Amino acid sequence: MDSIENYPAYCTHQSGVHEYLKENGIMTACFPYPTATDLPVTRLIISALHLEKDLDRLAGLVNKYQK
């Protein structure tokens, strides 16, 4: 996943990530960007409402997906 330092958004063009996270109860956005004809980008935002256990679960799912 791509990120910007000190910004709580993570993006990827990797196919299937949005569906995988959705199947596991993680909400992301997925849409073509920057234009409607570009490849879809999956975007995940971390907020102050997320607990450490939420982030641990997310990290585990992302690590499992990458294997």
N, C-alpha and C positions, 0 to 999 in steps of 0.2 A: 504494500500500500504506500501511496505517496502522502506526504504531509508537509506542512509549513511549520517551522519552529515556533513554538508558543501559540499555536492556533489549533483549537480542538476539533479540526475536521480532517478526515482521512479519506482518500479517494483511490480508486483503482479502475483500470479498464479490463481487468482480468475477468474473463467470461465465467459466469456461474456463481460468483461470490454473492450477489444479491439474493438469488434463489436459495442458496445454501444457508445464509444467515436468516432469511425469512422463515425457512423450514424449522430453524432452531430458535425461533421467537425473538430474533433481533431485527429491529426496524431500521432499514436504510432507505435512501432515495436512489433511484436508478433511472437515468434519462440521457438521451444523446446530448453531448456538449462539446464544443461551444455552439454548434449549429445542429439543426434537426437531422442533417445528413451524416453527422459524425457518429463514431461508435458510442454506445452507452457508457456512462461513467457511474460507478456505484460510489455513493458518498455516505459516510458515517460521521455523525456529530457526537462528541462527548460533552456532557453538561455537568454542572455542579450537582444535579439530582442523582447522577450515577454513583453507586456505592462501590467500594473496593471489590466486593464480591461480584458485582456486575462486570467490572473491568477484567477481573480474573477469568470469568466465564467467557467473555468476548475474546480475550487473548488465547484461551484454550481452544476455542472454536476456530479462530484464524490460523493458529499453529497446526491444528489438525487438518484444516482444509489445504494448507500449503504442502503437506506431505504426500 
